[in-house]
Amino acid sequence: MNRSRVVVVGAGFAGFQAARSLSRTLRGEAEVVLLNPTDYFLYLPLLPQVAAGILEPRRVTVSLPDTLPGVRLVLGEADRVDLEGRTVHYTDPEDVRGELRYDRLVLAVGSVNKLLPVPGVAEHAHGFRGLPEALYLRDHITRQIELAGPGPFTEEDVARRTFVVVGAGYTGTEVAAQGQLFTNALARKQSGQGVGGRPRWILLDIADRVLPELDRRLSRTADRVLRERGVQVCTNTSVREATHDGVQLDTGEFVPTRTLIWCVGVRPDPLVSGVGLPVERGRLLVERDLGVPGRPEVFACGDAAAVPDVTRPGEYTPMTAQHASRQGKLAGHNVAASLGHGEKRPYEHHDLGFLVDLGGVKAAANPLGIPLSGPLAGAVTRGYHLAAMPGNRVRVAADWLLDAALPRQSVQLGLVRSWSVPLDSASPELARVPGGSSKEH
Ligand SMILES: Cc1cc2nc3c(=O)[nH]c(=O)nc-3n(C[C@H](O)[C@H](O)[C@H](O)COP(=O)(O)OP(=O)(O)OC[C@H]3O[C@@H](n4cnc5c(N)ncnc54)[C@H](O)[C@@H]3O)c2cc1C
Protein backbone atom coordinates (compact mmCIF):
# COMPACT_ATOMS: atom_id res chain seq x y z
CA MET A 1 0.00 0.00 0.00
CA ASN A 2 1.27 3.49 -0.88
CA ARG A 3 2.12 5.65 2.13
CA SER A 4 0.65 9.16 2.21
CA ARG A 5 3.20 11.94 1.77
CA VAL A 6 3.25 15.19 3.74
CA VAL A 7 5.40 17.94 2.25
CA VAL A 8 6.47 20.78 4.55
CA VAL A 9 7.87 23.78 2.67
CA GLY A 10 10.31 25.84 4.78
CA ALA A 11 12.33 24.75 7.82
CA GLY A 12 12.20 27.86 9.99
CA PHE A 13 10.48 28.12 13.35
CA ALA A 14 7.14 26.90 11.97
CA GLY A 15 8.31 24.30 9.43
CA PHE A 16 10.86 22.76 11.79
CA GLN A 17 8.27 22.21 14.50
CA ALA A 18 5.68 20.97 11.99
CA ALA A 19 8.09 18.36 10.60
CA ARG A 20 9.16 17.30 14.09
CA SER A 21 5.60 16.92 15.38
CA LEU A 22 4.58 15.03 12.21
CA SER A 23 7.43 12.53 12.40
CA ARG A 24 6.77 11.92 16.10
CA THR A 25 3.03 11.43 15.62
CA LEU A 26 2.99 9.48 12.36
CA ARG A 27 6.00 7.24 13.26
CA GLY A 28 6.65 6.22 9.68
CA GLU A 29 3.00 5.67 8.73
CA ALA A 30 3.27 8.57 6.29
CA GLU A 31 6.35 9.99 4.58
CA VAL A 32 7.36 13.41 5.90
CA VAL A 33 9.36 15.49 3.40
CA LEU A 34 10.90 18.84 4.35
CA LEU A 35 11.81 21.17 1.47
CA ASN A 36 14.25 23.94 2.42
CA PRO A 37 17.08 25.76 0.59
CA THR A 38 19.56 25.07 3.39
CA ASP A 39 20.33 21.99 5.50
CA TYR A 40 19.87 23.96 8.72
CA PHE A 41 17.27 25.67 10.85
CA LEU A 42 18.33 29.28 11.49
CA TYR A 43 17.77 30.69 14.97
CA LEU A 44 17.08 34.25 13.79
CA PRO A 45 16.88 36.02 17.20
CA LEU A 46 20.63 35.55 17.68
CA LEU A 47 21.55 36.96 14.26
CA PRO A 48 22.49 40.42 15.64
CA GLN A 49 25.15 38.65 17.73
CA VAL A 50 26.64 37.19 14.54
CA ALA A 51 26.86 40.66 12.98
CA ALA A 52 28.50 41.98 16.17
CA GLY A 53 31.15 39.25 16.19
CA ILE A 54 29.96 37.56 19.41
CA LEU A 55 28.77 34.32 17.83
CA GLU A 56 30.34 32.46 14.94
CA PRO A 57 27.76 31.93 12.15
CA ARG A 58 27.42 28.15 12.48
CA ARG A 59 26.41 28.55 16.13
CA VAL A 60 22.98 29.96 15.18
CA THR A 61 22.28 27.09 12.81
CA VAL A 62 20.89 23.69 13.78
CA SER A 63 21.44 20.74 11.42
CA LEU A 64 18.12 19.43 10.05
CA PRO A 65 19.28 15.84 9.37
CA ASP A 66 20.76 15.63 12.91
CA THR A 67 17.65 16.87 14.69
CA LEU A 68 14.83 15.50 12.54
CA PRO A 69 15.29 11.74 12.28
CA GLY A 70 12.60 10.14 10.15
CA VAL A 71 12.12 13.29 8.05
CA ARG A 72 13.41 13.33 4.46
CA LEU A 73 15.18 16.61 3.74
CA VAL A 74 15.03 17.84 0.15
CA LEU A 75 17.35 20.75 -0.54
CA GLY A 76 15.65 23.31 -2.74
CA GLU A 77 13.52 26.38 -3.07
CA ALA A 78 9.86 26.05 -4.03
CA ASP A 79 8.87 28.34 -6.88
CA ARG A 80 5.39 27.05 -7.74
CA VAL A 81 2.59 25.15 -6.08
CA ASP A 82 0.20 23.33 -8.41
CA LEU A 83 -2.89 22.97 -6.23
CA GLU A 84 -4.86 20.88 -8.73
CA GLY A 85 -1.96 18.52 -9.43
CA ARG A 86 -0.98 18.50 -5.70
CA THR A 87 2.64 19.14 -6.65
CA VAL A 88 5.34 21.52 -5.41
CA HIS A 89 7.89 22.56 -8.02
CA TYR A 90 11.34 23.57 -6.83
CA THR A 91 14.93 24.32 -7.85
CA ASP A 92 17.80 22.65 -5.99
CA PRO A 93 21.08 24.42 -5.00
CA GLU A 94 22.70 23.25 -8.27
CA ASP A 95 19.86 24.70 -10.33
CA VAL A 96 18.27 21.34 -11.11
CA ARG A 97 14.49 21.43 -11.26
CA GLY A 98 12.44 18.98 -9.22
CA GLU A 99 8.89 18.31 -8.10
CA LEU A 100 7.24 16.74 -5.09
CA ARG A 101 3.75 15.26 -5.09
CA TYR A 102 1.88 15.62 -1.83
CA ASP A 103 -1.21 14.32 -0.05
CA ARG A 104 -0.89 17.08 2.56
CA LEU A 105 1.01 20.35 2.20
CA VAL A 106 2.27 22.67 4.96
CA LEU A 107 3.41 26.09 3.75
CA ALA A 108 5.86 27.64 6.23
CA VAL A 109 8.09 29.80 4.02
CA GLY A 110 8.38 32.74 6.45
CA SER A 111 9.12 36.29 5.37
CA VAL A 112 11.64 38.50 3.56
CA ASN A 113 12.90 42.10 3.96
CA LYS A 114 10.22 44.75 3.58
CA LEU A 115 10.96 47.52 1.11
CA LEU A 116 9.62 51.07 1.14
CA PRO A 117 9.56 53.22 -1.99
CA VAL A 118 12.46 55.44 -0.90
CA PRO A 119 14.90 56.44 -3.67
CA GLY A 120 18.30 54.77 -3.45
CA VAL A 121 17.42 52.37 -0.63
CA ALA A 122 17.29 49.21 -2.77
CA GLU A 123 20.78 50.05 -4.12
CA HIS A 124 22.51 51.29 -0.96
CA ALA A 125 20.88 49.62 2.03
CA HIS A 126 21.28 46.11 3.39
CA GLY A 127 18.63 44.10 5.19
CA PHE A 128 18.86 41.81 8.17
CA ARG A 129 16.87 38.66 7.50
CA GLY A 130 19.46 35.98 6.80
CA LEU A 131 22.88 34.63 7.72
CA PRO A 132 24.62 36.02 4.59
CA GLU A 133 23.47 39.55 5.50
CA ALA A 134 24.75 39.18 9.08
CA LEU A 135 28.11 37.91 7.80
CA TYR A 136 28.33 40.71 5.28
CA LEU A 137 27.58 43.27 7.97
CA ARG A 138 30.18 41.94 10.40
CA ASP A 139 32.88 42.17 7.72
CA HIS A 140 31.68 45.49 6.35
CA ILE A 141 31.61 47.16 9.79
CA THR A 142 35.08 45.84 10.61
CA ARG A 143 36.39 47.05 7.24
CA GLN A 144 34.95 50.55 7.67
CA ILE A 145 36.68 51.02 11.03
CA GLU A 146 39.95 49.63 9.64
CA LEU A 147 39.81 51.82 6.51
CA ALA A 148 39.14 54.91 8.63
CA GLY A 149 42.24 54.08 10.67
CA PRO A 150 43.33 55.66 13.94
CA GLY A 151 42.79 59.29 12.91
CA PRO A 152 43.08 62.19 12.43
CA PHE A 153 39.95 61.64 10.37
CA THR A 154 39.14 63.04 6.93
CA GLU A 155 35.48 63.60 5.92
CA GLU A 156 35.61 60.19 4.24
CA ASP A 157 36.81 58.56 7.47
CA VAL A 158 34.01 60.23 9.44
CA ALA A 159 31.49 58.79 6.97
CA ARG A 160 33.04 55.35 7.35
CA ARG A 161 32.76 55.63 11.12
CA THR A 162 29.03 56.51 10.91
CA PHE A 163 26.42 53.72 10.92
CA VAL A 164 22.73 54.33 10.26
CA VAL A 165 20.05 51.82 11.26
CA VAL A 166 16.52 52.44 9.97
CA GLY A 167 13.72 50.86 11.99
CA ALA A 168 13.75 50.71 15.78
CA GLY A 169 11.80 47.46 16.18
CA TYR A 170 13.51 44.63 18.05
CA THR A 171 15.86 43.84 15.15
CA GLY A 172 17.05 47.42 14.53
CA THR A 173 17.33 48.15 18.25
CA GLU A 174 19.46 45.05 18.86
CA VAL A 175 21.63 45.73 15.80
CA ALA A 176 22.32 49.33 16.92
CA ALA A 177 22.91 48.39 20.57
CA GLN A 178 25.25 45.49 19.79
CA GLY A 179 26.85 47.27 16.82
CA GLN A 180 27.83 50.27 18.94
CA LEU A 181 29.69 48.03 21.43
CA PHE A 182 31.36 46.18 18.57
CA THR A 183 32.65 49.30 16.79
CA ASN A 184 33.80 50.86 20.08
CA ALA A 185 35.94 47.77 20.68
CA LEU A 186 37.28 47.85 17.10
CA ALA A 187 38.05 51.57 17.28
CA ARG A 188 39.89 51.16 20.60
CA LYS A 189 42.15 48.58 18.96
CA GLN A 190 42.84 50.96 16.07
CA SER A 191 43.67 54.03 18.07
CA GLY A 192 44.37 53.00 21.64
CA GLN A 193 42.14 53.64 24.63
CA GLY A 194 40.34 56.97 24.50
CA VAL A 195 41.92 58.27 21.28
CA GLY A 196 39.93 58.96 18.12
CA GLY A 197 36.46 59.14 19.68
CA ARG A 198 33.61 56.68 19.45
CA PRO A 199 32.14 55.76 16.07
CA ARG A 200 28.70 57.29 15.50
CA TRP A 201 25.55 55.13 15.45
CA ILE A 202 22.15 56.55 14.54
CA LEU A 203 18.92 54.62 15.07
CA LEU A 204 15.90 56.18 13.45
CA ASP A 205 12.23 55.39 13.24
CA ILE A 206 9.11 57.08 11.98
CA ALA A 207 7.39 56.14 15.29
CA ASP A 208 7.63 58.26 18.43
CA ARG A 209 9.58 55.66 20.44
CA VAL A 210 11.97 52.76 20.02
CA LEU A 211 10.37 49.28 20.09
CA PRO A 212 7.07 50.87 19.03
CA GLU A 213 5.26 47.51 18.82
CA LEU A 214 6.25 46.45 22.36
CA ASP A 215 5.35 47.45 25.94
CA ARG A 216 6.29 51.07 26.72
CA ARG A 217 8.43 49.94 29.66
CA LEU A 218 10.68 47.99 27.28
CA SER A 219 10.92 51.08 25.06
CA ARG A 220 12.05 53.22 27.99
CA THR A 221 14.73 50.71 29.04
CA ALA A 222 16.06 50.30 25.50
CA ASP A 223 16.02 54.06 24.87
CA ARG A 224 17.99 54.75 28.07
CA VAL A 225 20.61 52.05 27.36
CA LEU A 226 21.07 53.22 23.76
CA ARG A 227 21.48 56.87 24.72
CA GLU A 228 23.88 56.06 27.58
CA ARG A 229 26.02 54.22 25.04
CA GLY A 230 26.02 57.22 22.76
CA VAL A 231 23.65 55.89 20.09
CA GLN A 232 21.77 58.82 18.56
CA VAL A 233 18.10 57.87 18.74
CA CYS A 234 15.97 59.82 16.23
CA THR A 235 12.25 59.15 16.56
CA ASN A 236 9.60 60.68 14.26
CA THR A 237 12.28 60.61 11.55
CA SER A 238 12.59 58.79 8.25
CA VAL A 239 14.88 58.54 5.25
CA ARG A 240 14.07 60.66 2.19
CA GLU A 241 16.87 59.36 -0.03
CA ALA A 242 19.90 57.10 0.15
CA THR A 243 23.01 57.69 -1.95
CA HIS A 244 26.53 56.29 -2.14
CA ASP A 245 27.72 59.16 0.07
CA GLY A 246 25.06 59.05 2.76
CA VAL A 247 21.48 59.43 3.80
CA GLN A 248 19.13 62.37 3.41
CA LEU A 249 16.74 62.49 6.37
CA ASP A 250 13.28 64.06 6.26
CA THR A 251 14.46 66.57 8.90
CA GLY A 252 16.68 68.10 6.20
CA GLU A 253 19.90 66.71 7.70
CA PHE A 254 22.30 64.84 5.40
CA VAL A 255 24.27 62.12 7.22
CA PRO A 256 27.46 61.07 5.44
CA THR A 257 27.81 57.29 5.85
CA ARG A 258 28.84 54.11 4.04
CA THR A 259 26.47 51.91 6.06
CA LEU A 260 22.69 51.89 5.88
CA ILE A 261 21.07 48.96 7.69
CA TRP A 262 17.42 48.46 6.77
CA CYS A 263 15.37 46.97 9.60
CA VAL A 264 11.93 48.39 8.82
CA GLY A 265 10.28 45.01 9.09
CA VAL A 266 9.40 42.03 6.96
CA ARG A 267 6.79 40.98 4.43
CA PRO A 268 5.56 37.44 3.76
CA ASP A 269 7.62 35.38 1.32
CA PRO A 270 6.34 36.23 -2.20
CA LEU A 271 5.80 32.51 -2.96
CA VAL A 272 2.59 32.70 -0.93
CA SER A 273 0.81 35.32 -3.02
CA GLY A 274 1.63 33.30 -6.15
CA VAL A 275 -0.18 30.19 -4.92
CA GLY A 276 -3.58 31.50 -6.04
CA LEU A 277 -5.34 31.33 -2.66
CA PRO A 278 -6.81 34.26 -0.66
CA VAL A 279 -4.20 36.30 1.20
CA GLU A 280 -4.28 39.05 3.80
CA ARG A 281 -1.41 41.51 3.22
CA GLY A 282 0.56 38.74 1.51
CA ARG A 283 -0.12 36.14 4.25
CA LEU A 284 -2.13 33.04 3.36
CA LEU A 285 -5.54 33.13 5.05
CA VAL A 286 -6.15 30.10 7.25
CA GLU A 287 -8.79 28.97 9.74
CA ARG A 288 -8.04 28.57 13.43
CA ASP A 289 -6.97 24.96 12.79
CA LEU A 290 -4.35 26.38 10.34
CA GLY A 291 -6.09 24.77 7.38
CA VAL A 292 -6.80 26.74 4.19
CA PRO A 293 -10.58 27.19 3.70
CA GLY A 294 -11.87 24.93 0.92
CA ARG A 295 -8.53 23.12 0.60
CA PRO A 296 -8.51 20.41 3.28
CA GLU A 297 -5.11 19.16 2.13
CA VAL A 298 -3.30 22.55 2.54
CA PHE A 299 -2.13 24.08 5.82
CA ALA A 300 -0.02 27.17 6.55
CA CYS A 301 1.70 28.59 9.62
CA GLY A 302 4.25 31.16 10.83
CA ASP A 303 5.01 34.52 9.20
CA ALA A 304 3.56 33.32 5.88
CA ALA A 305 0.09 32.63 7.33
CA ALA A 306 -2.68 34.99 8.49
CA VAL A 307 -3.82 33.11 11.59
CA PRO A 308 -6.82 34.51 13.52
CA ASP A 309 -5.65 35.80 16.91
CA VAL A 310 -8.20 34.74 19.56
CA THR A 311 -6.62 37.09 22.08
CA ARG A 312 -7.31 40.08 19.78
CA PRO A 313 -10.55 39.37 17.90
CA GLY A 314 -10.53 40.55 14.29
CA GLU A 315 -6.72 40.58 14.10
CA TYR A 316 -4.07 38.10 13.00
CA THR A 317 -1.22 36.77 15.12
CA PRO A 318 1.96 38.88 14.90
CA MET A 319 5.00 37.67 12.97
CA THR A 320 7.10 36.33 15.84
CA ALA A 321 9.06 33.18 16.55
CA GLN A 322 6.87 32.62 19.59
CA HIS A 323 3.78 32.21 17.41
CA ALA A 324 5.53 30.53 14.46
CA SER A 325 6.97 27.65 16.49
CA ARG A 326 3.67 26.99 18.30
CA GLN A 327 1.70 27.19 15.06
CA GLY A 328 4.17 24.79 13.42
CA LYS A 329 3.72 22.25 16.17
CA LEU A 330 -0.07 22.53 15.92
CA ALA A 331 0.01 22.33 12.11
CA GLY A 332 1.91 19.04 12.44
CA HIS A 333 -0.67 17.79 14.93
CA ASN A 334 -3.64 18.82 12.76
CA VAL A 335 -2.16 17.38 9.57
CA ALA A 336 -1.67 14.08 11.39
CA ALA A 337 -5.29 14.34 12.59
CA SER A 338 -6.44 14.83 9.00
CA LEU A 339 -4.71 11.50 8.24
CA GLY A 340 -6.58 9.76 11.04
CA HIS A 341 -4.17 10.26 13.96
CA GLY A 342 -5.87 12.22 16.75
CA GLU A 343 -8.28 15.16 16.78
CA LYS A 344 -7.74 18.61 15.27
CA ARG A 345 -7.31 21.53 17.68
CA PRO A 346 -7.72 25.31 17.14
CA TYR A 347 -4.77 27.69 17.58
CA GLU A 348 -4.76 29.71 20.76
CA HIS A 349 -1.73 31.31 22.35
CA HIS A 350 -1.42 34.20 24.79
CA ASP A 351 1.66 36.37 24.37
CA LEU A 352 4.38 35.39 26.86
CA GLY A 353 6.29 38.68 26.59
CA PHE A 354 9.38 39.70 24.66
CA LEU A 355 13.15 39.76 25.15
CA VAL A 356 15.45 42.32 23.53
CA ASP A 357 19.19 41.70 23.98
CA LEU A 358 21.02 45.03 24.14
CA GLY A 359 24.53 43.59 24.32
CA GLY A 360 27.04 43.55 27.15
CA VAL A 361 25.02 42.24 30.06
CA LYS A 362 21.97 44.35 29.30
CA ALA A 363 18.53 43.59 27.91
CA ALA A 364 14.97 44.81 28.04
CA ALA A 365 12.49 42.03 28.73
CA ASN A 366 8.99 41.35 30.01
CA PRO A 367 8.71 37.60 30.44
CA LEU A 368 5.11 36.74 31.44
CA GLY A 369 4.45 40.49 31.57
CA ILE A 370 7.04 41.20 34.30
CA PRO A 371 9.24 44.13 33.17
CA LEU A 372 12.98 43.50 33.65
CA SER A 373 16.07 45.51 32.79
CA GLY A 374 19.84 45.41 33.37
CA PRO A 375 21.89 42.25 34.04
CA LEU A 376 18.88 40.24 35.31
CA ALA A 377 17.08 40.84 32.00
CA GLY A 378 20.33 39.97 30.20
CA ALA A 379 20.61 36.65 32.04
CA VAL A 380 16.92 35.79 31.47
CA THR A 381 17.22 36.64 27.77
CA ARG A 382 20.26 34.46 27.19
CA GLY A 383 18.79 31.62 29.27
CA TYR A 384 15.61 31.79 27.21
CA HIS A 385 17.50 31.65 23.91
CA LEU A 386 19.49 28.61 25.04
CA ALA A 387 16.29 26.84 26.08
CA ALA A 388 14.48 27.80 22.87
CA MET A 389 17.21 26.61 20.47
CA PRO A 390 16.55 23.08 19.22
CA GLY A 391 20.30 22.30 19.25
CA ASN A 392 23.85 23.76 19.36
CA ARG A 393 23.31 25.17 22.86
CA VAL A 394 26.70 24.22 24.26
CA ARG A 395 28.51 25.89 21.37
CA VAL A 396 26.48 29.08 21.78
CA ALA A 397 27.15 29.15 25.53
CA ALA A 398 30.86 28.52 24.85
CA ASP A 399 30.99 31.51 22.47
CA TRP A 400 29.34 33.69 25.13
CA LEU A 401 31.92 32.61 27.69
CA LEU A 402 34.76 33.27 25.25
CA ASP A 403 33.33 36.69 24.46
CA ALA A 404 33.18 37.53 28.17
CA ALA A 405 36.78 36.44 28.70
CA LEU A 406 38.63 37.50 25.53
CA PRO A 407 38.76 40.58 23.30
CA ARG A 408 36.45 40.25 20.31
CA GLN A 409 38.15 38.92 17.17
CA SER A 410 38.47 41.66 14.58
CA VAL A 411 39.15 40.04 11.24
CA GLN A 412 37.06 40.40 8.13
CA LEU A 413 37.05 37.40 5.83
CA GLY A 414 35.35 39.30 2.99
CA LEU A 415 33.56 36.16 1.75
CA VAL A 416 30.15 37.83 1.34
CA ARG A 417 30.21 40.92 -0.85
CA SER A 418 27.68 43.74 -1.01
CA TRP A 419 26.19 42.67 -4.38
CA SER A 420 25.54 39.14 -3.16
CA VAL A 421 23.14 40.28 -0.42
CA PRO A 422 20.71 42.66 -2.19
CA LEU A 423 17.96 44.13 -0.04
CA ASP A 424 15.31 43.18 -2.57
CA SER A 425 15.55 39.40 -2.48
CA ALA A 426 13.04 36.57 -2.16
CA SER A 427 15.87 34.40 -0.78
CA PRO A 428 17.60 36.23 2.10
CA GLU A 429 18.81 32.85 3.40
CA LEU A 430 21.08 32.44 0.36
CA ALA A 431 23.92 34.68 -0.82
CA ARG A 432 23.85 35.31 -4.57
CA VAL A 433 26.72 33.79 -6.51
CA PRO A 434 27.99 34.79 -9.97
CA GLY A 435 25.76 33.15 -12.58
CA GLY A 436 23.51 31.73 -9.81
CA SER A 437 19.76 31.75 -9.89
CA SER A 438 18.80 33.29 -6.51
CA LYS A 439 15.61 35.17 -7.27
CA GLU A 440 15.06 38.89 -6.82
CA HIS A 441 11.62 40.37 -6.44
C1 LIG B 1 17.02 39.43 13.14
C2 LIG B 1 15.72 38.91 13.64
C3 LIG B 1 15.52 38.77 15.02
C4 LIG B 1 14.31 38.26 15.50
N1 LIG B 1 14.14 38.15 16.86
C5 LIG B 1 12.98 37.63 17.34
C6 LIG B 1 12.81 37.45 18.73
O1 LIG B 1 13.68 37.78 19.53
N2 LIG B 1 11.62 36.91 19.16
C7 LIG B 1 10.63 36.54 18.28
O2 LIG B 1 9.57 36.05 18.74
N3 LIG B 1 10.77 36.73 16.95
C8 LIG B 1 11.92 37.25 16.46
N4 LIG B 1 12.07 37.42 15.11
C9 LIG B 1 10.98 37.04 14.21
C10 LIG B 1 11.01 35.54 13.98
O3 LIG B 1 12.32 35.13 13.68
C11 LIG B 1 10.06 35.16 12.86
O4 LIG B 1 8.75 35.57 13.22
C12 LIG B 1 10.11 33.64 12.64
O5 LIG B 1 11.36 33.28 12.12
C13 LIG B 1 9.01 33.18 11.71
O6 LIG B 1 9.10 31.80 11.56
P1 LIG B 1 8.73 31.12 10.17
O7 LIG B 1 8.95 29.66 10.34
O8 LIG B 1 7.42 31.61 9.70
O9 LIG B 1 9.80 31.71 9.15
P2 LIG B 1 11.37 31.51 9.13
O10 LIG B 1 11.91 31.20 10.46
O11 LIG B 1 11.92 32.69 8.41
O12 LIG B 1 11.57 30.23 8.22
C14 LIG B 1 11.20 30.20 6.86
C15 LIG B 1 11.95 29.05 6.22
O13 LIG B 1 11.43 28.86 4.92
C16 LIG B 1 12.50 28.73 4.01
N5 LIG B 1 12.02 29.18 2.72
C17 LIG B 1 11.73 30.45 2.32
N6 LIG B 1 11.28 30.45 1.06
C18 LIG B 1 11.27 29.14 0.66
C19 LIG B 1 10.91 28.50 -0.55
N7 LIG B 1 10.47 29.19 -1.60
N8 LIG B 1 11.04 27.16 -0.62
C20 LIG B 1 11.49 26.42 0.44
N9 LIG B 1 11.83 27.01 1.62
C21 LIG B 1 11.73 28.34 1.71
C22 LIG B 1 13.60 29.61 4.60
O14 LIG B 1 14.87 29.24 4.12
C23 LIG B 1 13.43 29.31 6.09
O15 LIG B 1 14.15 28.16 6.43
C24 LIG B 1 13.28 37.92 14.60
C25 LIG B 1 13.48 38.06 13.22
C26 LIG B 1 14.69 38.55 12.75
C27 LIG B 1 14.90 38.69 11.25
The ligand as a MOL file (V3000), in Angstrom:
LIG
                    3D

  0  0  0     0  0            999 V3000
M  V30 BEGIN CTAB
M  V30 COUNTS 53 58 0 0 0
M  V30 BEGIN ATOM
M  V30 1 C 17.0240 39.4350 13.1390 0
M  V30 2 C 15.7160 38.9060 13.6390 0
M  V30 3 C 15.5220 38.7670 15.0170 0
M  V30 4 C 14.3090 38.2620 15.4970 0
M  V30 5 N 14.1420 38.1490 16.8610 0
M  V30 6 C 12.9840 37.6260 17.3370 0
M  V30 7 C 12.8060 37.4510 18.7270 0
M  V30 8 O 13.6780 37.7810 19.5310 0
M  V30 9 N 11.6230 36.9070 19.1570 0
M  V30 10 C 10.6260 36.5430 18.2840 0
M  V30 11 O 9.5720 36.0470 18.7380 0
M  V30 12 N 10.7660 36.7270 16.9540 0
M  V30 13 C 11.9220 37.2460 16.4600 0
M  V30 14 N 12.0740 37.4240 15.1080 0
M  V30 15 C 10.9810 37.0400 14.2100 0
M  V30 16 C 11.0090 35.5400 13.9790 0
M  V30 17 O 12.3230 35.1300 13.6810 0
M  V30 18 C 10.0560 35.1610 12.8620 0
M  V30 19 O 8.7500 35.5680 13.2240 0
M  V30 20 C 10.1090 33.6440 12.6450 0
M  V30 21 O 11.3640 33.2790 12.1230 0
M  V30 22 C 9.0070 33.1770 11.7110 0
M  V30 23 O 9.0980 31.8010 11.5590 0
M  V30 24 P 8.7290 31.1210 10.1680 0
M  V30 25 O 8.9450 29.6610 10.3420 0
M  V30 26 O 7.4190 31.6080 9.7020 0
M  V30 27 O 9.7960 31.7080 9.1460 0
M  V30 28 P 11.3710 31.5090 9.1300 0
M  V30 29 O 11.9080 31.2040 10.4620 0
M  V30 30 O 11.9160 32.6890 8.4140 0
M  V30 31 O 11.5660 30.2250 8.2210 0
M  V30 32 C 11.1980 30.1990 6.8640 0
M  V30 33 C 11.9470 29.0520 6.2250 0
M  V30 34 O 11.4320 28.8590 4.9240 0
M  V30 35 C 12.5050 28.7310 4.0140 0
M  V30 36 N 12.0210 29.1790 2.7170 0
M  V30 37 C 11.7330 30.4490 2.3160 0
M  V30 38 N 11.2820 30.4480 1.0570 0
M  V30 39 C 11.2670 29.1420 0.6630 0
M  V30 40 C 10.9140 28.5000 -0.5450 0
M  V30 41 N 10.4700 29.1940 -1.6000 0
M  V30 42 N 11.0420 27.1610 -0.6160 0
M  V30 43 C 11.4890 26.4200 0.4420 0
M  V30 44 N 11.8340 27.0060 1.6170 0
M  V30 45 C 11.7310 28.3380 1.7110 0
M  V30 46 C 13.6000 29.6070 4.5990 0
M  V30 47 O 14.8650 29.2370 4.1190 0
M  V30 48 C 13.4310 29.3080 6.0890 0
M  V30 49 O 14.1510 28.1590 6.4340 0
M  V30 50 C 13.2800 37.9150 14.6010 0
M  V30 51 C 13.4760 38.0640 13.2160 0
M  V30 52 C 14.6860 38.5460 12.7460 0
M  V30 53 C 14.8960 38.6860 11.2520 0
M  V30 END ATOM
M  V30 BEGIN BOND
M  V30 1 1 1 2
M  V30 2 1 2 3
M  V30 3 2 2 52
M  V30 4 2 3 4
M  V30 5 1 4 5
M  V30 6 1 4 50
M  V30 7 2 5 6
M  V30 8 1 6 7
M  V30 9 1 6 13
M  V30 10 2 7 8
M  V30 11 1 7 9
M  V30 12 1 9 10
M  V30 13 2 10 11
M  V30 14 1 10 12
M  V30 15 2 12 13
M  V30 16 1 13 14
M  V30 17 1 14 15
M  V30 18 1 14 50
M  V30 19 1 15 16
M  V30 20 1 16 17
M  V30 21 1 16 18
M  V30 22 1 18 19
M  V30 23 1 18 20
M  V30 24 1 20 21
M  V30 25 1 20 22
M  V30 26 1 22 23
M  V30 27 1 23 24
M  V30 28 2 24 25
M  V30 29 1 24 26
M  V30 30 1 24 27
M  V30 31 1 27 28
M  V30 32 2 28 29
M  V30 33 1 28 30
M  V30 34 1 28 31
M  V30 35 1 31 32
M  V30 36 1 32 33
M  V30 37 1 33 34
M  V30 38 1 33 48
M  V30 39 1 34 35
M  V30 40 1 35 36
M  V30 41 1 35 46
M  V30 42 1 36 37
M  V30 43 1 36 45
M  V30 44 2 37 38
M  V30 45 1 38 39
M  V30 46 1 39 40
M  V30 47 2 39 45
M  V30 48 1 40 41
M  V30 49 2 40 42
M  V30 50 1 42 43
M  V30 51 2 43 44
M  V30 52 1 44 45
M  V30 53 1 46 47
M  V30 54 1 46 48
M  V30 55 1 48 49
M  V30 56 2 50 51
M  V30 57 1 51 52
M  V30 58 1 52 53
M  V30 END BOND
M  V30 END CTAB
M  END
